[in-house]
Amino acid sequence: MKKHSLVVDGGAAIALFALRLSLGWLFFYAGITKVFDAGWSAAGYLAGAKTFPALFHWFALPANIGWVNFINEWGLAAVGLALILGWRVKWASFAGAGFMLLYYLPILDFPYPNAHSFIVDEHFIYALLLVFLALSGAGRIYGLDARGVARR
């Protein structure tokens, strides 16, 4: 089976690069502000889970919340930095999409993720955009993935 890759040039390449940078900044900023906010914790968000409450309440237990917060804070920052640099974008994008699904599910009171959405909200759209970045080779456009820094 022939492997297909997205061919992008000109304006589309700039748009893909801008999308990668903007999502990278969104993730990096979300993570690094949590790192420097000593009072931040995911416990409240997880405790209010409407979908799979047993799973998300388990994450919020005192025995688990420390590592959950660490992965959340530093994971977001690392995904963002990888996207900004264009380094291992495929894996960073899939990790970011995973984060978005973990943010989407607790607030989903099917079919309403929030008062102004029906099934689809910003977390869902971010996840789809990140999957697109992963599958499009976006790190090869003005990124370190183009320089062979990351082995495939």
Order of alpha helices (4+ residues) and beta strands (2+ residues): alpha-alpha-alpha-alpha-alpha-alpha
